[in-house]
Amino acid sequence: MSENEVIEIGPLKLEEAVAGVNLITMNRPERLNAINPDMLEAFEEVFKRLEQSDNIRVVILTGAGRGFCSGADLVEAATHVDHEYFASADTYLRKIQERYGGLILGLRKIPQPVIAAVNGPAAGGGFAIALASDVRLASPEAFFVASFINIGLSAGEMGSSYFLPRLVGLSRASEILFTGRRVPAEEAERIGLVSKVLSKDDLIKEALNIAQVMLGKTPGGLRLTKSVLNDTATAQSLHAAMELENRNQTILVISSEFVKRVTDFAK
């Protein structure tokens, strides 16, 4: 894939915005980029490519049109309630629920840092996608909704009960999850859910600025930083977390890139 070339994988558009940075756009604007089986399949394919790529080092994720992602396409799902997938809880778990969850696991598994440029509503699964990203930016038009509880489901969906308390604290997370209310962009910035709120015109520009800074780091540094953030999130103790950190630093400290950078720094 060459720089600025756009390819489509199902309802996802991929563009190497600058060398080393993939811009992924969820492209179902007529449905506020709602997730359907085609989009799940497309994400699975994209994740396979990214896992194997040494050239793409940072990912920016956004939505086409006026929304980021409105979650699962409930209109489409409602027309298929008599499908075999709904025949039993076990079948639904394997064929649907775990596959939606796989989208979030895939985001965390790929080695590239993911910057979510939230350009509009991020509801349900879209909210979960934003939470699972490494960095979140938002436009003033964006808002966040853990909408699962509003349709009779548990608010613990697609990692939301895992990520949100770690980002904003348990009390705030509990209130957001139990009420299913909208969290506007300004509040999201204030409570630490997003890093910055920028105009829509500046959203991708700032995501690219952050990506360019990341590109100035070593490939190993980026990959192992994401790895250690994943692993220490569930570490049982400070000692366990430091064991992981010590392993990563030992791997990188003997690299030629480390020696070169330290030598340049000392000049």
Buried (B, 14 or more C-beta within 10 A) or exposed (E): BEEEEEEEBBBBBBBBBBEBBBBBBBBBBEBBBBBBBBBBBBBBEBBEBBEEBEEBBBBBBBBBBBBBBBBBBBEBBEEEEEEEBBEEEEEBEEBBBEBBBBBBEBBBEBBBBBBBBBBBBBBBBBBBBBBBBBBBBBBEBBBBBBBBBBEEEEBBBBBBBBBBBEBBEEEBBBEBBEBBBBBBBBBBBEBEBBBBBBEBEBBBEBBBEBBEEBBEBBBBBBBBBBBBEEBBEEBEEEEEBEEBBEBBBEEBEEBEEBEEBEEEEEE
